[in-house]
């Protein structure tokens, strides 16, 4: 579900990382970190 996370605080608090562009391999795109180009990515 995209859109749940839209800022770095929520992203990091959920145990995910902020990553520019596309998420690294094996990471799941779960939201953004403020800007749409910075993705919030979580390990499966």
Z-matrix of the N, CA and C atoms (Angstrom, degrees):
N
C 1 1.472
C 2 1.521 1 108.87
N 3 1.314 2 117.41 1 105.03
C 4 1.461 3 121.08 2 177.57
C 5 1.521 4 109.23 3 -78.94
N 6 1.308 5 116.50 4 152.72
C 7 1.456 6 119.89 5 177.04
C 8 1.511 7 113.07 6 101.27
N 9 1.340 8 117.68 7 -18.51
C 10 1.462 9 120.65 8 176.78
C 11 1.522 10 110.02 9 -64.84
N 12 1.321 11 116.28 10 -41.03
C 13 1.454 12 121.58 11 -177.73
C 14 1.519 13 109.40 12 -109.69
N 15 1.341 14 115.83 13 123.66
C 16 1.461 15 119.02 14 -177.73
C 17 1.523 16 112.28 15 -136.40
N 18 1.337 17 117.63 16 11.47
C 19 1.460 18 119.83 17 176.05
C 20 1.523 19 110.05 18 -146.91
N 21 1.345 20 116.94 19 158.43
C 22 1.470 21 121.47 20 -175.35
C 23 1.525 22 113.50 21 -61.52
N 24 1.330 23 117.34 22 -35.24
C 25 1.465 24 120.70 23 -177.25
C 26 1.521 25 110.98 24 -62.81
N 27 1.339 26 116.08 25 -50.13
C 28 1.462 27 120.72 26 179.29
C 29 1.520 28 110.69 27 -62.63
N 30 1.322 29 115.65 28 -39.09
C 31 1.462 30 120.91 29 -179.29
C 32 1.522 31 110.92 30 -61.66
N 33 1.332 32 116.49 31 -53.56
C 34 1.459 33 121.00 32 -177.47
C 35 1.519 34 111.38 33 -66.58
N 36 1.324 35 116.45 34 -34.53
C 37 1.459 36 120.69 35 -179.68
C 38 1.524 37 111.25 36 -65.72
N 39 1.313 38 116.55 37 -29.12
C 40 1.466 39 120.00 38 -179.76
C 41 1.534 40 111.47 39 -85.84
N 42 1.326 41 116.36 40 7.11
C 43 1.458 42 120.59 41 176.43
C 44 1.514 43 113.53 42 84.45
N 45 1.319 44 116.49 43 18.05
C 46 1.459 45 120.93 44 -178.58
C 47 1.531 46 110.22 45 -105.88
N 48 1.335 47 116.10 46 179.27
C 49 1.459 48 121.21 47 179.09
C 50 1.523 49 110.09 48 -123.81
N 51 1.339 50 115.49 49 155.67
C 52 1.460 51 120.78 50 173.83
C 53 1.522 52 107.52 51 -95.33
N 54 1.330 53 115.60 52 129.04
C 55 1.461 54 119.73 53 -175.36
C 56 1.521 55 109.76 54 -140.16
N 57 1.360 56 117.69 55 127.46
C 58 1.468 57 120.07 56 179.51
C 59 1.524 58 111.80 57 -70.36
N 60 1.319 59 115.77 58 147.13
C 61 1.465 60 120.34 59 178.06
C 62 1.513 61 111.44 60 74.57
N 63 1.330 62 115.70 61 -126.85
C 64 1.461 63 119.88 62 -178.96
C 65 1.521 64 110.60 63 -95.71
N 66 1.315 65 116.56 64 154.67
C 67 1.459 66 121.12 65 177.46
C 68 1.526 67 110.00 66 -67.12
N 69 1.342 68 116.71 67 146.61
C 70 1.468 69 119.28 68 176.22
C 71 1.521 70 110.67 69 -61.59
N 72 1.316 71 116.02 70 164.27
C 73 1.460 72 122.04 71 177.51
C 74 1.515 73 111.61 72 -51.10
N 75 1.318 74 115.75 73 140.64
C 76 1.468 75 123.01 74 176.36
C 77 1.526 76 113.44 75 73.14
N 78 1.336 77 117.44 76 -9.57
C 79 1.455 78 119.37 77 176.66
C 80 1.517 79 109.95 78 -85.98
N 81 1.319 80 115.70 79 148.77
C 82 1.456 81 121.41 80 -179.16
C 83 1.522 82 109.24 81 -103.75
N 84 1.339 83 116.18 82 135.40
C 85 1.460 84 121.09 83 178.01
C 86 1.527 85 108.64 84 -79.23
N 87 1.346 86 117.18 85 112.93
C 88 1.470 87 119.47 86 -176.65
C 89 1.524 88 113.27 87 -116.20
N 90 1.327 89 117.54 88 -0.10
C 91 1.463 90 119.45 89 179.00
C 92 1.518 91 110.80 90 165.11
N 93 1.343 92 115.94 91 -159.20
C 94 1.459 93 120.79 92 178.31
C 95 1.524 94 109.79 93 -127.88
N 96 1.327 95 115.50 94 165.93
C 97 1.468 96 121.24 95 177.67
C 98 1.521 97 109.70 96 -112.82
N 99 1.313 98 116.89 97 64.12
C 100 1.461 99 121.23 98 178.41
C 101 1.521 100 112.00 99 90.69
N 102 1.327 101 117.18 100 -58.58
C 103 1.460 102 121.27 101 178.06
C 104 1.516 103 109.36 102 -101.63
N 105 1.323 104 116.25 103 147.22
C 106 1.464 105 119.57 104 -177.59
C 107 1.531 106 112.02 105 -66.87
N 108 1.352 107 116.83 106 -21.00
C 109 1.467 108 119.21 107 -179.84
C 110 1.527 109 112.11 108 -81.55
N 111 1.339 110 116.58 109 -16.87
C 112 1.467 111 120.63 110 176.48
C 113 1.513 112 108.21 111 -99.29
N 114 1.329 113 116.29 112 111.58
C 115 1.463 114 120.40 113 -176.03
C 116 1.518 115 111.37 114 -89.85
N 117 1.327 116 114.38 115 149.53
C 118 1.453 117 120.32 116 170.92
C 119 1.520 118 106.46 117 -97.49
N 120 1.338 119 116.48 118 118.52
C 121 1.458 120 121.74 119 -172.68
C 122 1.516 121 110.88 120 -122.89
N 123 1.334 122 115.91 121 134.69
C 124 1.459 123 120.76 122 -178.24
C 125 1.515 124 110.95 123 -121.49
N 126 1.337 125 115.73 124 141.11
C 127 1.465 126 120.03 125 174.78
C 128 1.510 127 108.55 126 -67.79
N 129 1.345 128 117.32 127 140.69
C 130 1.465 129 120.18 128 -179.95
C 131 1.529 130 111.63 129 -64.23
